[in-house]
Amino acid sequence: MEEYPQDYFVKIENEEHHIGRITLNKAKHFNVEIDIVQKESKKIFRHVDMLFDIKDRVEAIDSGVQVLANFLKKPLE
């Protein structure tokens, strides 16, 4: 049996101090927290989004990565 939460880290191009973090939690289904964190301390720099009630583990991770990619494509406000 797998333990949760599980963290997955995504490299951000042209960014030396921050990385993307996809945190996968499981209740009945999967929930995903998407953040940009500091590389060294892993402290949250920017909360991006949350996704809820995804039935498939791989789909949950892929959806988190897609949300992070879409966020990074937008100009900073």
Beta strands, then each sheet from edge to edge (+ up, - down):
strand 1: 6-10
strand 2: 18-26
strand 3: 30-38
strand 4: 44-54
sheet 1: 1+ 2- 3+ 4-
end
